[in-house]
Amino acid sequence: MLSQKLLVGSHAPYWHNGIGIRDKSAHTILAALPAVVMGIYQFGVPALGVMALSISCAMVWELILNRVMKRSVTLGDGDAAGIGLVFGMMLPATAPWWVVVLGTAVAITVGKWIYGGLGCNPLNPALVAIATLIISYKGIMDFDLAYLNYDFSFPAPDPLKAVKAFGPDAAARYSLTGLLMGQQVGGVGTVFGLGLILGGLYLMARGLIRWELSLSYLVGLVAAAYIFNLSNPEKYAGPWFHLLAGYTLLGAFFLITEYSSSPVNPIPMILYGAGAGVMTILIRNVGGFTDGVVFAILLFNVANPLLDRIRPRALGRS
């Protein structure tokens, strides 16, 4: 019998920068810490409880699914902890414990493992969970109601809904410095704008996120907000408020840059980011939700496979 060799087809041996999934998760968590720590300082012990429960529940759900699906335990890569961290950052400090448990279950089960696990998810798992909660439990995820009688460590800010309803008059009561330093209602880890910016720059410097995604998202958002404000200054808030308020900075550095749900080619990255930024302003200004970041990025998660097909023509092809 002839001796035959088995030909194995595999991906090309791409250059590796030496950073694995565990390192990437660790650096992402480290980058998010300034915003999380400030959120805990601003909102107190309840915020710490929400963050701790979110991270631990995400890891527990990951372990359960590993066992149910008879996979090796993947807790060591830190991905579940990272998902739990980002999800917890978007929750109000007043979120009930069962909302945290339910949300992390949706993030890990529906957002990640139903598609096959790490690297297979077409949608950002944390965004899938938050969108589910926003649609299902509007009262709990309404920050203005959640913090209605909350004892802030700083002067209580005006409701974000007022900005949507009353435009620049309400936005004028927020200072840019106050927004940067966390003086607004929002998720535990989304209010400290300066911390999110520093975390994003750290991830860029480490080469863990692509600047094209973050920058194009922010440029698209600012440009769209400027056009709205220019068309009707008495109705629509200016671009700088939109840049620093709500989920914007978390979206730019920690949500839109998620590997599995974002493009890998430069031109698609720019179109993807800019489109999501414009969509965020459209939802905020004329849509039914106070903050459009969650649904804007999810919509472009869906469009990602189509956008990523845009690439330079191959050499030699007419």
N, C-alpha and C positions, 0 to 999 in steps of 0.2 A: 504494500500500500504506500502511495506517495506521501511524503511528509509535506503537509500543507501549513502555511502560516496564516494566522488570523489577522486581518487588517483591521485596526481599530480606528474609527473616526472620532475625532475630538476637536475642541476649540483650539485655536492657535495659542501658543504659550505667551500670552500677553505679559508685558512688563509689569512687575508688581512693586509697589512703593514700600512694602514691608509692613504695612498696617493691616491688621486683620479686623474681623467683625467685633471682637472683644475690645480691641483698642479704640475702634471707631465709636462704639457705644460709650466707653469710658470717657472719651474726650467730649462727646455730645453732652453727657450728664454734667461733666465739669463746666462746660460752657454755659449750661442753663442754671448753674448754682447761684450766681449773683442775683438773677431775677427771682428765683425761688426763695432765697434767704430774705430778700427785701419784702417779698409778698408775705412771708411768715411774720416778719417784723411789723408790717402794716396791719395785717388782719388778725394777728395773734394766734393763740393755741388752736382754734378751729382749723386754721389754714394748715398747720403742721399735721393735724389729724387727717385731713383730706389727702395731703401729699403722701404721707406714710401708708395710708390704706390703699391708695391708688397704685403705688409701686408694688406693694406686697401682694395685692390681689392679682395684678397682671402677671406676676411671677407664679402665683399659685395656679392660675388658669393655664399658663404655659405648661406647667408640670403635669396637670391633669390631662391636657390634650396629648402630651408626649406619651403618657401611659395608655390612654384610650386608643391612640393611633399606632401604638407599639413602635414608637420612634425612640431614638436615643435622647437622653435628657439634654435640652438645649439652653438651660438657664445660664450656663457659663458664658455664653456669647454676649450677654447683657442686653440683647434686643428687647426682651419683654420688659425689663426694668426701664429701658429708655422709652418704650411706648407708654408704660404706666406713668412715667414722669411727665411727659408731654401732655398726656390726657389730663392728669391732675392739675397741671398749670392752667388749663383752660376752664376749670371748674370754679364756681364761687366758693368762698370759704365756708359758706353756710350749707353746702350740699349735704343732704342726708347720706348716711352710710350705705343704704341700699342702692342709691343712685351710683355711687362709686363702684360698688360690686357689680351692678348690672352693666355699667359702662365699660369697665375693664373686660367683662365677659364678651361683650360685643366686639371690642377692639381686637382681642386675641383670637376669638373664635371666628367671627364673621369677617373682620378686617384682615386677618392674617392666615390662619390655618385652614380655612375653608378652601383656599386657593393652593395650598400645598406647603405653606410655611415661609420662612425667610427668603426673600428675593422673588417670590412668586406673586405677591399681592399687587393688583393693578391700582388699588386705592390706598391712600394713607390710612392705616388702622386707627390712629387716634382721631382723625377727622370723621371716619365712619361712625365711631362711637359718639362723638359730640353731636354730629348731625342727627343721629337717632334720638338723642336726649332732647335736643332743641325742638324737634318735631313732636315728640311724644309728651314731653313735660315742659311746656313753655313757661309756666309759672316758676319752676325751680331754676331754669336756665336764664330767666330774666334778671339780669344783674340789678336793675333798678328796684325790683321787688325784693330780691334776695337781701339787699343791703339797706332796706327801707328804714329799719330801726337799729342799724348796726352802730356800735360805738367805735368810730375810727380813731386812729392815733394821730390824725391830721384833720383839718377842717373838712367836713363832709362835702364832696363835690356835687355838682348838679348832675341829674340823671342823663345818661347818654341818649335816651329817647328824646329828651328835650332838644338836643342838637338836631336829631332827625326831623322833629316837628317844627322847630323854630329857627333852624339854620344858624347863620353867623352870630345872631344876637346871643344865643346860648353858648356857642363855641367861644365867643369872646370872653366868657367868664372863666375859661380855662387858660392858664398860662403855659407856654411851651416848656418852661422850666419845671412847672408842676407836673406836666405830663411825662417828662423825662424822668422825674424822680418818683413817679408812682401815685400822684394825687389824682386818681380817677377810679371809678368803679370798674370792676372787671374780674377776670380769672386770677387765681392766686399768683401765677407766674407770668402774667401778661401785662401788668400795670407798670412795671419798672422799665421804661423804655431804654434808659442808658445801659442797664445791665444786659438787655437783649442785644443791643448794638455791639457791646463789647464781646458778648458771647459769639455773635455772628462773625465778627472780625477775627476772633480767635480760631474759629472753625475754618475760615477762609485761609488764614495764615498756615494752618496745619494741612491744608489741601484736602479737607474732608467734605467741603461743600463747594459747588461751582458758583463763582461770583456772577456768572451770566444769568443764572436763575434769580438770585436775590436782587441784583441791580435792575434787571429788566422788569421785575415785579414792582419794585418801588417806583421806577420811572413811569411805568404804565399807570400806576395808581395816582401819582402826583399829577401827571398830564391830564388824566380824565377828571380829577377833582378840580384842577385849574380851569378846564373848559366849562364845567358846570358852574363854578363860581363866577366865571367871566360872563356867562350867559344870563345869570340871575343872581347878583351878589346878595340880594335880600332874602333869598330862599336857601341857597346852598353854601355850606361852610367851605372855608378855604383849604388848599392842599396840605398845609402844614399840620392842621388839626387831624386830618384823615391819616397822615403819615404816622402820627404818634399815638393815636387813640385806638382802643379796642385791641383786636388780635393782629393788627397789621405787622408789627415787627416780629412777633412770634411766627407769623405766616411766612415772612420773607426769609428768615434764617433757619427755622426748625421744621416747617411744614412743607413748603413748596420744594424744598431741597431733598426730600425723602427719596432714596435711591430707586426703589422699585417702581414708583409711580411717576417719575419725572424723566424727561428725555436725556439722551446721552450725546447727541450731536449739537454743535454750537448754535446753528440757525434755529432748529426746533426749540432749544432752550430759551432763546430770546423771544420767540413768538409765544411760547408757553407762558413765560413769566409775565410779559407785557399784557397778554390776553387775560390772564388771571387778575392782574392789577386793575385793568379797565372793568372787568366783570365785578370786582369787589365794589367799586364806586357805583356802578349801575344798580347793584342790589341795595347798597346803603341809601342811595338817593331816591330811587324810584321803586325799589322792591319792597317786600313785606317784612324783611328782617332788619333789625337795628344794625347788625354787623354782617357784612357779606363775605368775610374772608373764608369761612368754612365752606360754604356752598360754591364759591367761585373756584377755589382750588380743587374741590371734588369734581366739578364739571370739567376742568382741564386735566384732571387725572384720567377721565374717560377719553378725552381727546388725544392724550399722549401718544398712543400707538400710531395714529394718523399723522400727527406732527412729526414724529421721529422718522417717518419715511422720507421726509424732505432732506436731501443730502446732495452734495456736489455730484455732477455727472462723472461716471467712471472714465478714466483715460482711454482713448481709442474708440469711444462710442459717440456717434453723431446725434 
